Amino acid sequence: MSRIRSFMTAKVLVAALIVLVGAAVYVASLPKSDASGGLVCAYYSNSSYTTVVGARGNGCCGSVINWGIVTPYKKCQTMYCTDQICPN
């Protein structure tokens, strides 16, 4: 009985390994997103960084962000657009 149990356990482990490898191959073969983000900077009115008065940069799918005024007080961040589908 012990031999049968160990044989069945080995079969289950091999099946699980095959499923895991198949899933990894599938995920690796998915196309990369075209929705790459850019660098966006927000400009603030003073050194307290409380009031945004402008923004510059590139958004998802290459959209341009350009509004307000530019000041020396800015914070920049990279945008990650993982859930966007860009139109052609």
PyMOL Python script that loads the backbone (N, CA, C, O; Angstrom):
from pymol import cmd

cmd.read_pdbstr("""\
ATOM      1  N   MET A   1       0.825  -1.189   0.000  1.00  0.00           N
ATOM      2  CA  MET A   1       0.000   0.000   0.000  1.00  0.00           C
ATOM      3  C   MET A   1       0.870   1.254   0.000  1.00  0.00           C
ATOM      4  O   MET A   1       0.529   2.259  -0.623  1.00  0.00           O
ATOM      5  N   SER A   2       1.979   1.183   0.695  1.00  0.00           N
ATOM      6  CA  SER A   2       2.882   2.321   0.762  1.00  0.00           C
ATOM      7  C   SER A   2       3.466   2.637  -0.611  1.00  0.00           C
ATOM      8  O   SER A   2       3.650   3.805  -0.952  1.00  0.00           O
ATOM      9  N   ARG A   3       3.754   1.615  -1.391  1.00  0.00           N
ATOM     10  CA  ARG A   3       4.300   1.823  -2.720  1.00  0.00           C
ATOM     11  C   ARG A   3       3.298   2.515  -3.636  1.00  0.00           C
ATOM     12  O   ARG A   3       3.663   3.394  -4.417  1.00  0.00           O
ATOM     13  N   ILE A   4       2.057   2.121  -3.538  1.00  0.00           N
ATOM     14  CA  ILE A   4       1.008   2.728  -4.357  1.00  0.00           C
ATOM     15  C   ILE A   4       0.837   4.200  -3.990  1.00  0.00           C
ATOM     16  O   ILE A   4       0.700   5.055  -4.865  1.00  0.00           O
ATOM     17  N   ARG A   5       0.845   4.482  -2.708  1.00  0.00           N
ATOM     18  CA  ARG A   5       0.694   5.857  -2.238  1.00  0.00           C
ATOM     19  C   ARG A   5       1.849   6.727  -2.718  1.00  0.00           C
ATOM     20  O   ARG A   5       1.615   7.845  -3.176  1.00  0.00           O
ATOM     21  N   SER A   6       3.086   6.249  -2.629  1.00  0.00           N
ATOM     22  CA  SER A   6       4.230   7.036  -3.074  1.00  0.00           C
ATOM     23  C   SER A   6       4.218   7.209  -4.588  1.00  0.00           C
ATOM     24  O   SER A   6       4.633   8.251  -5.095  1.00  0.00           O
ATOM     25  N   PHE A   7       3.741   6.188  -5.323  1.00  0.00           N
ATOM     26  CA  PHE A   7       3.626   6.294  -6.770  1.00  0.00           C
ATOM     27  C   PHE A   7       2.599   7.363  -7.150  1.00  0.00           C
ATOM     28  O   PHE A   7       2.840   8.161  -8.057  1.00  0.00           O
ATOM     29  N   MET A   8       1.469   7.381  -6.467  1.00  0.00           N
ATOM     30  CA  MET A   8       0.430   8.383  -6.738  1.00  0.00           C
ATOM     31  C   MET A   8       0.913   9.786  -6.376  1.00  0.00           C
ATOM     32  O   MET A   8       0.609  10.750  -7.078  1.00  0.00           O
ATOM     33  N   THR A   9       1.659   9.898  -5.290  1.00  0.00           N
ATOM     34  CA  THR A   9       2.210  11.188  -4.889  1.00  0.00           C
ATOM     35  C   THR A   9       3.176  11.697  -5.952  1.00  0.00           C
ATOM     36  O   THR A   9       3.161  12.882  -6.283  1.00  0.00           O
ATOM     37  N   ALA A  10       4.003  10.828  -6.482  1.00  0.00           N
ATOM     38  CA  ALA A  10       4.944  11.209  -7.535  1.00  0.00           C
ATOM     39  C   ALA A  10       4.197  11.656  -8.785  1.00  0.00           C
ATOM     40  O   ALA A  10       4.607  12.623  -9.428  1.00  0.00           O
ATOM     41  N   LYS A  11       3.116  10.978  -9.141  1.00  0.00           N
ATOM     42  CA  LYS A  11       2.327  11.363 -10.312  1.00  0.00           C
ATOM     43  C   LYS A  11       1.697  12.741 -10.116  1.00  0.00           C
ATOM     44  O   LYS A  11       1.660  13.549 -11.045  1.00  0.00           O
ATOM     45  N   VAL A  12       1.209  13.004  -8.920  1.00  0.00           N
ATOM     46  CA  VAL A  12       0.606  14.310  -8.636  1.00  0.00           C
ATOM     47  C   VAL A  12       1.666  15.404  -8.705  1.00  0.00           C
ATOM     48  O   VAL A  12       1.401  16.478  -9.244  1.00  0.00           O
ATOM     49  N   LEU A  13       2.847  15.157  -8.179  1.00  0.00           N
ATOM     50  CA  LEU A  13       3.915  16.146  -8.228  1.00  0.00           C
ATOM     51  C   LEU A  13       4.353  16.422  -9.667  1.00  0.00           C
ATOM     52  O   LEU A  13       4.581  17.577 -10.026  1.00  0.00           O
ATOM     53  N   VAL A  14       4.474  15.398 -10.485  1.00  0.00           N
ATOM     54  CA  VAL A  14       4.852  15.580 -11.887  1.00  0.00           C
ATOM     55  C   VAL A  14       3.767  16.373 -12.617  1.00  0.00           C
ATOM     56  O   VAL A  14       4.083  17.270 -13.398  1.00  0.00           O
ATOM     57  N   ALA A  15       2.504  16.058 -12.375  1.00  0.00           N
ATOM     58  CA  ALA A  15       1.406  16.789 -13.012  1.00  0.00           C
ATOM     59  C   ALA A  15       1.416  18.258 -12.594  1.00  0.00           C
ATOM     60  O   ALA A  15       1.217  19.139 -13.429  1.00  0.00           O
ATOM     61  N   ALA A  16       1.645  18.524 -11.325  1.00  0.00           N
ATOM     62  CA  ALA A  16       1.701  19.903 -10.838  1.00  0.00           C
ATOM     63  C   ALA A  16       2.874  20.640 -11.471  1.00  0.00           C
ATOM     64  O   ALA A  16       2.743  21.813 -11.820  1.00  0.00           O
ATOM     65  N   LEU A  17       3.999  19.987 -11.622  1.00  0.00           N
ATOM     66  CA  LEU A  17       5.169  20.601 -12.251  1.00  0.00           C
ATOM     67  C   LEU A  17       4.886  20.933 -13.710  1.00  0.00           C
ATOM     68  O   LEU A  17       5.275  22.000 -14.186  1.00  0.00           O
ATOM     69  N   ILE A  18       4.218  20.038 -14.423  1.00  0.00           N
ATOM     70  CA  ILE A  18       3.872  20.287 -15.824  1.00  0.00           C
ATOM     71  C   ILE A  18       2.937  21.492 -15.943  1.00  0.00           C
ATOM     72  O   ILE A  18       3.110  22.324 -16.833  1.00  0.00           O
ATOM     73  N   VAL A  19       1.956  21.587 -15.058  1.00  0.00           N
ATOM     74  CA  VAL A  19       1.036  22.722 -15.074  1.00  0.00           C
ATOM     75  C   VAL A  19       1.784  24.023 -14.770  1.00  0.00           C
ATOM     76  O   VAL A  19       1.541  25.041 -15.417  1.00  0.00           O
ATOM     77  N   LEU A  20       2.676  23.996 -13.806  1.00  0.00           N
ATOM     78  CA  LEU A  20       3.442  25.174 -13.439  1.00  0.00           C
ATOM     79  C   LEU A  20       4.334  25.641 -14.583  1.00  0.00           C
ATOM     80  O   LEU A  20       4.391  26.837 -14.870  1.00  0.00           O
ATOM     81  N   VAL A  21       5.017  24.731 -15.228  1.00  0.00           N
ATOM     82  CA  VAL A  21       5.880  25.088 -16.357  1.00  0.00           C
ATOM     83  C   VAL A  21       5.038  25.616 -17.517  1.00  0.00           C
ATOM     84  O   VAL A  21       5.426  26.583 -18.172  1.00  0.00           O
ATOM     85  N   GLY A  22       3.900  24.996 -17.773  1.00  0.00           N
ATOM     86  CA  GLY A  22       3.017  25.479 -18.832  1.00  0.00           C
ATOM     87  C   GLY A  22       2.521  26.889 -18.575  1.00  0.00           C
ATOM     88  O   GLY A  22       2.472  27.711 -19.490  1.00  0.00           O
ATOM     89  N   ALA A  23       2.155  27.170 -17.342  1.00  0.00           N
ATOM     90  CA  ALA A  23       1.692  28.516 -16.987  1.00  0.00           C
ATOM     91  C   ALA A  23       2.817  29.533 -17.140  1.00  0.00           C
ATOM     92  O   ALA A  23       2.586  30.646 -17.612  1.00  0.00           O
ATOM     93  N   ALA A  24       4.023  29.164 -16.749  1.00  0.00           N
ATOM     94  CA  ALA A  24       5.168  30.075 -16.877  1.00  0.00           C
ATOM     95  C   ALA A  24       5.472  30.375 -18.340  1.00  0.00           C
ATOM     96  O   ALA A  24       5.769  31.516 -18.694  1.00  0.00           O
ATOM     97  N   VAL A  25       5.400  29.360 -19.185  1.00  0.00           N
ATOM     98  CA  VAL A  25       5.635  29.566 -20.619  1.00  0.00           C
ATOM     99  C   VAL A  25       4.559  30.470 -21.203  1.00  0.00           C
ATOM    100  O   VAL A  25       4.864  31.350 -22.008  1.00  0.00           O
ATOM    101  N   TYR A  26       3.316  30.267 -20.814  1.00  0.00           N
ATOM    102  CA  TYR A  26       2.223  31.101 -21.306  1.00  0.00           C
ATOM    103  C   TYR A  26       2.415  32.565 -20.903  1.00  0.00           C
ATOM    104  O   TYR A  26       2.287  33.457 -21.742  1.00  0.00           O
ATOM    105  N   VAL A  27       2.714  32.816 -19.651  1.00  0.00           N
ATOM    106  CA  VAL A  27       2.899  34.186 -19.174  1.00  0.00           C
ATOM    107  C   VAL A  27       4.095  34.836 -19.862  1.00  0.00           C
ATOM    108  O   VAL A  27       4.043  36.018 -20.202  1.00  0.00           O
ATOM    109  N   ALA A  28       5.164  34.086 -20.071  1.00  0.00           N
ATOM    110  CA  ALA A  28       6.343  34.642 -20.738  1.00  0.00           C
ATOM    111  C   ALA A  28       6.079  34.958 -22.199  1.00  0.00           C
ATOM    112  O   ALA A  28       6.744  35.821 -22.773  1.00  0.00           O
ATOM    113  N   SER A  29       5.122  34.277 -22.809  1.00  0.00           N
ATOM    114  CA  SER A  29       4.849  34.501 -24.230  1.00  0.00           C
ATOM    115  C   SER A  29       3.843  35.622 -24.480  1.00  0.00           C
ATOM    116  O   SER A  29       3.614  35.980 -25.635  1.00  0.00           O
ATOM    117  N   LEU A  30       3.238  36.183 -23.444  1.00  0.00           N
ATOM    118  CA  LEU A  30       2.284  37.267 -23.627  1.00  0.00           C
ATOM    119  C   LEU A  30       2.992  38.490 -24.196  1.00  0.00           C
ATOM    120  O   LEU A  30       4.141  38.750 -23.838  1.00  0.00           O
ATOM    121  N   PRO A  31       2.332  39.253 -25.078  1.00  0.00           N
ATOM    122  CA  PRO A  31       2.983  40.427 -25.665  1.00  0.00           C
ATOM    123  C   PRO A  31       3.192  41.516 -24.622  1.00  0.00           C
ATOM    124  O   PRO A  31       2.420  41.665 -23.674  1.00  0.00           O
ATOM    125  N   LYS A  32       4.250  42.259 -24.830  1.00  0.00           N
ATOM    126  CA  LYS A  32       4.550  43.374 -23.934  1.00  0.00           C
ATOM    127  C   LYS A  32       3.576  44.516 -24.204  1.00  0.00           C
ATOM    128  O   LYS A  32       3.122  44.691 -25.335  1.00  0.00           O
ATOM    129  N   SER A  33       3.260  45.274 -23.198  1.00  0.00           N
ATOM    130  CA  SER A  33       2.335  46.389 -23.328  1.00  0.00           C
ATOM    131  C   SER A  33       2.994  47.539 -24.081  1.00  0.00           C
ATOM    132  O   SER A  33       4.171  47.837 -23.874  1.00  0.00           O
ATOM    133  N   ASP A  34       2.219  48.185 -24.961  1.00  0.00           N
ATOM    134  CA  ASP A  34       2.693  49.379 -25.652  1.00  0.00           C
ATOM    135  C   ASP A  34       2.497  50.619 -24.798  1.00  0.00           C
ATOM    136  O   ASP A  34       2.883  51.719 -25.195  1.00  0.00           O
ATOM    137  N   ALA A  35       1.913  50.450 -23.654  1.00  0.00           N
ATOM    138  CA  ALA A  35       1.534  51.581 -22.816  1.00  0.00           C
ATOM    139  C   ALA A  35       2.667  51.983 -21.887  1.00  0.00           C
ATOM    140  O   ALA A  35       2.518  51.991 -20.665  1.00  0.00           O
ATOM    141  N   SER A  36       3.781  52.310 -22.476  1.00  0.00           N
ATOM    142  CA  SER A  36       4.890  52.731 -21.629  1.00  0.00           C
ATOM    143  C   SER A  36       4.640  54.156 -21.148  1.00  0.00           C
ATOM    144  O   SER A  36       4.179  55.009 -21.906  1.00  0.00           O
ATOM    145  N   GLY A  37       4.939  54.391 -19.926  1.00  0.00           N
ATOM    146  CA  GLY A  37       4.744  55.707 -19.361  1.00  0.00           C
ATOM    147  C   GLY A  37       6.019  56.519 -19.463  1.00  0.00           C
ATOM    148  O   GLY A  37       7.061  56.022 -19.890  1.00  0.00           O
ATOM    149  N   GLY A  38       5.923  57.730 -19.080  1.00  0.00           N
ATOM    150  CA  GLY A  38       7.078  58.605 -19.129  1.00  0.00           C
ATOM    151  C   GLY A  38       7.331  59.236 -17.792  1.00  0.00           C
ATOM    152  O   GLY A  38       6.846  58.781 -16.756  1.00  0.00           O
ATOM    153  N   LEU A  39       8.092  60.282 -17.840  1.00  0.00           N
ATOM    154  CA  LEU A  39       8.400  61.045 -16.638  1.00  0.00           C
ATOM    155  C   LEU A  39       7.452  62.237 -16.575  1.00  0.00           C
ATOM    156  O   LEU A  39       7.335  62.983 -17.547  1.00  0.00           O
ATOM    157  N   VAL A  40       6.785  62.423 -15.460  1.00  0.00           N
ATOM    158  CA  VAL A  40       5.863  63.546 -15.282  1.00  0.00           C
ATOM    159  C   VAL A  40       6.318  64.351 -14.071  1.00  0.00           C
ATOM    160  O   VAL A  40       6.573  63.804 -12.999  1.00  0.00           O
ATOM    161  N   CYS A  41       6.413  65.649 -14.267  1.00  0.00           N
ATOM    162  CA  CYS A  41       6.819  66.545 -13.172  1.00  0.00           C
ATOM    163  C   CYS A  41       5.664  67.470 -12.811  1.00  0.00           C
ATOM    164  O   CYS A  41       5.046  68.075 -13.688  1.00  0.00           O
ATOM    165  N   ALA A  42       5.378  67.576 -11.528  1.00  0.00           N
ATOM    166  CA  ALA A  42       4.384  68.517 -11.014  1.00  0.00           C
ATOM    167  C   ALA A  42       5.127  69.700 -10.420  1.00  0.00           C
ATOM    168  O   ALA A  42       6.084  69.526  -9.666  1.00  0.00           O
ATOM    169  N   TYR A  43       4.686  70.900 -10.760  1.00  0.00           N
ATOM    170  CA  TYR A  43       5.326  72.124 -10.286  1.00  0.00           C
ATOM    171  C   TYR A  43       4.452  72.769  -9.216  1.00  0.00           C
ATOM    172  O   TYR A  43       3.234  72.865  -9.369  1.00  0.00           O
ATOM    173  N   TYR A  44       5.083  73.205  -8.141  1.00  0.00           N
ATOM    174  CA  TYR A  44       4.375  73.747  -6.979  1.00  0.00           C
ATOM    175  C   TYR A  44       4.634  75.241  -6.838  1.00  0.00           C
ATOM    176  O   TYR A  44       5.622  75.766  -7.350  1.00  0.00           O
ATOM    177  N   SER A  45       3.737  75.909  -6.139  1.00  0.00           N
ATOM    178  CA  SER A  45       3.818  77.364  -6.014  1.00  0.00           C
ATOM    179  C   SER A  45       4.953  77.829  -5.105  1.00  0.00           C
ATOM    180  O   SER A  45       5.502  78.912  -5.308  1.00  0.00           O
ATOM    181  N   ASN A  46       5.311  77.017  -4.103  1.00  0.00           N
ATOM    182  CA  ASN A  46       6.392  77.422  -3.197  1.00  0.00           C
ATOM    183  C   ASN A  46       7.035  76.180  -2.579  1.00  0.00           C
ATOM    184  O   ASN A  46       6.694  75.051  -2.931  1.00  0.00           O
ATOM    185  N   SER A  47       7.963  76.404  -1.661  1.00  0.00           N
ATOM    186  CA  SER A  47       8.729  75.292  -1.079  1.00  0.00           C
ATOM    187  C   SER A  47       7.927  74.414  -0.124  1.00  0.00           C
ATOM    188  O   SER A  47       8.442  73.401   0.350  1.00  0.00           O
ATOM    189  N   SER A  48       6.690  74.776   0.168  1.00  0.00           N
ATOM    190  CA  SER A  48       5.864  73.915   1.031  1.00  0.00           C
ATOM    191  C   SER A  48       5.255  72.746   0.235  1.00  0.00           C
ATOM    192  O   SER A  48       4.746  71.794   0.826  1.00  0.00           O
ATOM    193  N   TYR A  49       5.307  72.819  -1.093  1.00  0.00           N
ATOM    194  CA  TYR A  49       4.821  71.742  -1.979  1.00  0.00           C
ATOM    195  C   TYR A  49       3.382  71.332  -1.667  1.00  0.00           C
ATOM    196  O   TYR A  49       3.069  70.146  -1.566  1.00  0.00           O
ATOM    197  N   THR A  50       2.509  72.338  -1.517  1.00  0.00           N
ATOM    198  CA  THR A  50       1.106  72.028  -1.232  1.00  0.00           C
ATOM    199  C   THR A  50       0.172  72.346  -2.398  1.00  0.00           C
ATOM    200  O   THR A  50      -0.847  71.676  -2.566  1.00  0.00           O
ATOM    201  N   THR A  51       0.497  73.349  -3.201  1.00  0.00           N
ATOM    202  CA  THR A  51      -0.379  73.759  -4.291  1.00  0.00           C
ATOM    203  C   THR A  51       0.300  73.521  -5.634  1.00  0.00           C
ATOM    204  O   THR A  51       1.328  74.128  -5.934  1.00  0.00           O
ATOM    205  N   VAL A  52      -0.279  72.638  -6.437  1.00  0.00           N
ATOM    206  CA  VAL A  52       0.262  72.360  -7.769  1.00  0.00           C
ATOM    207  C   VAL A  52      -0.187  73.462  -8.712  1.00  0.00           C
ATOM    208  O   VAL A  52      -1.372  73.786  -8.779  1.00  0.00           O
ATOM    209  N   VAL A  53       0.772  74.042  -9.447  1.00  0.00           N
ATOM    210  CA  VAL A  53       0.456  75.123 -10.380  1.00  0.00           C
ATOM    211  C   VAL A  53       0.763  74.753 -11.827  1.00  0.00           C
ATOM    212  O   VAL A  53       0.510  75.547 -12.733  1.00  0.00           O
ATOM    213  N   GLY A  54       1.304  73.560 -12.056  1.00  0.00           N
ATOM    214  CA  GLY A  54       1.584  73.137 -13.422  1.00  0.00           C
ATOM    215  C   GLY A  54       2.130  71.723 -13.462  1.00  0.00           C
ATOM    216  O   GLY A  54       2.508  71.150 -12.440  1.00  0.00           O
ATOM    217  N   ALA A  55       2.163  71.170 -14.681  1.00  0.00           N
ATOM    218  CA  ALA A  55       2.708  69.828 -14.881  1.00  0.00           C
ATOM    219  C   ALA A  55       3.264  69.725 -16.290  1.00  0.00           C
ATOM    220  O   ALA A  55       2.734  70.323 -17.226  1.00  0.00           O
ATOM    221  N   ARG A  56       4.350  68.953 -16.429  1.00  0.00           N
ATOM    222  CA  ARG A  56       4.975  68.718 -17.725  1.00  0.00           C
ATOM    223  C   ARG A  56       5.423  67.265 -17.776  1.00  0.00           C
ATOM    224  O   ARG A  56       5.847  66.697 -16.769  1.00  0.00           O
ATOM    225  N   GLY A  57       5.325  66.672 -18.963  1.00  0.00           N
ATOM    226  CA  GLY A  57       5.833  65.322 -19.128  1.00  0.00           C
ATOM    227  C   GLY A  57       5.073  64.542 -20.176  1.00  0.00           C
ATOM    228  O   GLY A  57       4.308  65.105 -20.958  1.00  0.00           O
ATOM    229  N   ASN A  58       5.293  63.242 -20.182  1.00  0.00           N
ATOM    230  CA  ASN A  58       4.620  62.330 -21.105  1.00  0.00           C
ATOM    231  C   ASN A  58       3.835  61.310 -20.295  1.00  0.00           C
ATOM    232  O   ASN A  58       4.350  60.711 -19.351  1.00  0.00           O
ATOM    233  N   GLY A  59       2.578  61.126 -20.683  1.00  0.00           N
ATOM    234  CA  GLY A  59       1.730  60.168 -19.997  1.00  0.00           C
ATOM    235  C   GLY A  59       1.742  58.821 -20.698  1.00  0.00           C
ATOM    236  O   GLY A  59       2.644  58.522 -21.480  1.00  0.00           O
ATOM    237  N   CYS A  60       0.744  58.025 -20.412  1.00  0.00           N
ATOM    238  CA  CYS A  60       0.612  56.711 -21.031  1.00  0.00           C
ATOM    239  C   CYS A  60       0.387  56.851 -22.530  1.00  0.00           C
ATOM    240  O   CYS A  60      -0.282  57.781 -22.982  1.00  0.00           O
ATOM    241  N   CYS A  61       0.942  55.932 -23.291  1.00  0.00           N
ATOM    242  CA  CYS A  61       0.800  55.884 -24.748  1.00  0.00           C
ATOM    243  C   CYS A  61       1.367  57.117 -25.437  1.00  0.00           C
ATOM    244  O   CYS A  61       0.994  57.410 -26.573  1.00  0.00           O
ATOM    245  N   GLY A  62       2.264  57.847 -24.772  1.00  0.00           N
ATOM    246  CA  GLY A  62       2.913  59.000 -25.389  1.00  0.00           C
ATOM    247  C   GLY A  62       2.123  60.290 -25.323  1.00  0.00           C
ATOM    248  O   GLY A  62       2.509  61.276 -25.951  1.00  0.00           O
ATOM    249  N   SER A  63       1.029  60.310 -24.583  1.00  0.00           N
ATOM    250  CA  SER A  63       0.250  61.551 -24.485  1.00  0.00           C
ATOM    251  C   SER A  63       1.074  62.624 -23.775  1.00  0.00           C
ATOM    252  O   SER A  63       1.838  62.336 -22.854  1.00  0.00           O
ATOM    253  N   VAL A  64       0.900  63.855 -24.222  1.00  0.00           N
ATOM    254  CA  VAL A  64       1.677  64.973 -23.686  1.00  0.00           C
ATOM    255  C   VAL A  64       0.907  65.621 -22.545  1.00  0.00           C
ATOM    256  O   VAL A  64      -0.286  65.902 -22.663  1.00  0.00           O
ATOM    257  N   ILE A  65       1.605  65.853 -21.442  1.00  0.00           N
ATOM    258  CA  ILE A  65       1.033  66.573 -20.299  1.00  0.00           C
ATOM    259  C   ILE A  65       1.753  67.913 -20.238  1.00  0.00           C
ATOM    260  O   ILE A  65       2.967  67.967 -20.041  1.00  0.00           O
ATOM    261  N   ASN A  66       0.996  68.996 -20.410  1.00  0.00           N
ATOM    262  CA  ASN A  66       1.611  70.318 -20.477  1.00  0.00           C
ATOM    263  C   ASN A  66       0.561  71.357 -20.086  1.00  0.00           C
ATOM    264  O   ASN A  66      -0.234  71.796 -20.917  1.00  0.00           O
ATOM    265  N   TRP A  67       0.568  71.738 -18.826  1.00  0.00           N
ATOM    266  CA  TRP A  67      -0.376  72.752 -18.382  1.00  0.00           C
ATOM    267  C   TRP A  67       0.230  73.562 -17.243  1.00  0.00           C
ATOM    268  O   TRP A  67       1.152  73.104 -16.567  1.00  0.00           O
ATOM    269  N   GLY A  68      -0.292  74.766 -17.034  1.00  0.00           N
ATOM    270  CA  GLY A  68       0.128  75.607 -15.924  1.00  0.00           C
ATOM    271  C   GLY A  68       1.477  76.262 -16.139  1.00  0.00           C
ATOM    272  O   GLY A  68       1.930  76.447 -17.269  1.00  0.00           O
ATOM    273  N   ILE A  69       2.103  76.605 -15.031  1.00  0.00           N
ATOM    274  CA  ILE A  69       3.391  77.309 -15.089  1.00  0.00           C
ATOM    275  C   ILE A  69       4.497  76.429 -14.512  1.00  0.00           C
ATOM    276  O   ILE A  69       4.247  75.479 -13.770  1.00  0.00           O
ATOM    277  N   VAL A  70       5.729  76.783 -14.883  1.00  0.00           N
ATOM    278  CA  VAL A  70       6.911  76.067 -14.405  1.00  0.00           C
ATOM    279  C   VAL A  70       7.556  76.892 -13.299  1.00  0.00           C
ATOM    280  O   VAL A  70       7.777  78.092 -13.459  1.00  0.00           O
ATOM    281  N   THR A  71       7.855  76.243 -12.176  1.00  0.00           N
ATOM    282  CA  THR A  71       8.525  76.910 -11.061  1.00  0.00           C
ATOM    283  C   THR A  71       9.748  76.073 -10.656  1.00  0.00           C
ATOM    284  O   THR A  71       9.902  74.943 -11.119  1.00  0.00           O
ATOM    285  N   PRO A  72      10.602  76.613  -9.809  1.00  0.00           N
ATOM    286  CA  PRO A  72      11.748  75.821  -9.344  1.00  0.00           C
ATOM    287  C   PRO A  72      11.357  74.685  -8.391  1.00  0.00           C
ATOM    288  O   PRO A  72      12.173  73.809  -8.105  1.00  0.00           O
ATOM    289  N   TYR A  73      10.119  74.697  -7.904  1.00  0.00           N
ATOM    290  CA  TYR A  73       9.674  73.705  -6.924  1.00  0.00           C
ATOM    291  C   TYR A  73       8.934  72.583  -7.651  1.00  0.00           C
ATOM    292  O   TYR A  73       7.761  72.734  -7.992  1.00  0.00           O
ATOM    293  N   LYS A  74       9.600  71.481  -7.885  1.00  0.00           N
ATOM    294  CA  LYS A  74       8.974  70.406  -8.643  1.00  0.00           C
ATOM    295  C   LYS A  74       9.274  69.046  -8.026  1.00  0.00           C
ATOM    296  O   LYS A  74      10.286  68.850  -7.354  1.00  0.00           O
ATOM    297  N   LYS A  75       8.356  68.114  -8.279  1.00  0.00           N
ATOM    298  CA  LYS A  75       8.526  66.706  -7.911  1.00  0.00           C
ATOM    299  C   LYS A  75       8.190  65.897  -9.156  1.00  0.00           C
ATOM    300  O   LYS A  75       7.138  66.084  -9.768  1.00  0.00           O
ATOM    301  N   CYS A  76       9.096  64.998  -9.521  1.00  0.00           N
ATOM    302  CA  CYS A  76       8.914  64.193 -10.729  1.00  0.00           C
ATOM    303  C   CYS A  76       8.740  62.724 -10.358  1.00  0.00           C
ATOM    304  O   CYS A  76       9.270  62.255  -9.351  1.00  0.00           O
ATOM    305  N   GLN A  77       7.994  62.018 -11.184  1.00  0.00           N
ATOM    306  CA  GLN A  77       7.809  60.586 -10.974  1.00  0.00           C
ATOM    307  C   GLN A  77       7.618  59.896 -12.315  1.00  0.00           C
ATOM    308  O   GLN A  77       7.150  60.499 -13.281  1.00  0.00           O
ATOM    309  N   THR A  78       7.984  58.631 -12.357  1.00  0.00           N
ATOM    310  CA  THR A  78       7.804  57.818 -13.547  1.00  0.00           C
ATOM    311  C   THR A  78       6.415  57.196 -13.503  1.00  0.00           C
ATOM    312  O   THR A  78       5.984  56.685 -12.470  1.00  0.00           O
ATOM    313  N   MET A  79       5.719  57.245 -14.637  1.00  0.00           N
ATOM    314  CA  MET A  79       4.390  56.636 -14.728  1.00  0.00           C
ATOM    315  C   MET A  79       4.533  55.212 -15.234  1.00  0.00           C
ATOM    316  O   MET A  79       5.281  54.958 -16.178  1.00  0.00           O
ATOM    317  N   TYR A  80       3.826  54.289 -14.617  1.00  0.00           N
ATOM    318  CA  TYR A  80       3.781  52.902 -15.060  1.00  0.00           C
ATOM    319  C   TYR A  80       2.365  52.607 -15.515  1.00  0.00           C
ATOM    320  O   TYR A  80       1.427  52.640 -14.719  1.00  0.00           O
ATOM    321  N   CYS A  81       2.216  52.321 -16.794  1.00  0.00           N
ATOM    322  CA  CYS A  81       0.886  52.163 -17.402  1.00  0.00           C
ATOM    323  C   CYS A  81       0.638  50.707 -17.719  1.00  0.00           C
ATOM    324  O   CYS A  81       0.660  50.317 -18.887  1.00  0.00           O
ATOM    325  N   THR A  82       0.406  49.900 -16.713  1.00  0.00           N
ATOM    326  CA  THR A  82       0.274  48.462 -16.921  1.00  0.00           C
ATOM    327  C   THR A  82      -1.100  48.042 -17.404  1.00  0.00           C
ATOM    328  O   THR A  82      -1.239  46.956 -17.968  1.00  0.00           O
ATOM    329  N   ASP A  83      -2.124  48.868 -17.203  1.00  0.00           N
ATOM    330  CA  ASP A  83      -3.471  48.463 -17.579  1.00  0.00           C
ATOM    331  C   ASP A  83      -4.018  49.255 -18.755  1.00  0.00           C
ATOM    332  O   ASP A  83      -5.233  49.318 -18.942  1.00  0.00           O
ATOM    333  N   GLN A  84      -3.148  49.856 -19.548  1.00  0.00           N
ATOM    334  CA  GLN A  84      -3.563  50.647 -20.693  1.00  0.00           C
ATOM    335  C   GLN A  84      -3.379  49.878 -21.982  1.00  0.00           C
ATOM    336  O   GLN A  84      -2.421  49.119 -22.125  1.00  0.00           O
ATOM    337  N   ILE A  85      -4.294  50.070 -22.926  1.00  0.00           N
ATOM    338  CA  ILE A  85      -4.144  49.555 -24.285  1.00  0.00           C
ATOM    339  C   ILE A  85      -4.111  50.775 -25.187  1.00  0.00           C
ATOM    340  O   ILE A  85      -5.090  51.515 -25.282  1.00  0.00           O
ATOM    341  N   CYS A  86      -2.983  50.980 -25.848  1.00  0.00           N
ATOM    342  CA  CYS A  86      -2.807  52.170 -26.672  1.00  0.00           C
ATOM    343  C   CYS A  86      -3.452  51.986 -28.036  1.00  0.00           C
ATOM    344  O   CYS A  86      -3.311  50.928 -28.650  1.00  0.00           O
ATOM    345  N   PRO A  87      -4.166  53.014 -28.523  1.00  0.00           N
ATOM    346  CA  PRO A  87      -4.732  52.950 -29.882  1.00  0.00           C
ATOM    347  C   PRO A  87      -3.605  53.117 -30.905  1.00  0.00           C
ATOM    348  O   PRO A  87      -2.574  53.724 -30.616  1.00  0.00           O
ATOM    349  N   ASN A  88      -3.815  52.583 -32.068  1.00  0.00           N
ATOM    350  CA  ASN A  88      -2.795  52.721 -33.126  1.00  0.00           C
ATOM    351  C   ASN A  88      -2.967  53.988 -33.881  1.00  0.00           C
ATOM    352  O   ASN A  88      -2.200  54.266 -34.803  1.00  0.00           O
TER     353      ASN A  88
END
""", "prot")
cmd.dss("prot")
cmd.show_as("cartoon", "prot")
cmd.util.cbc("prot")
cmd.orient("prot")
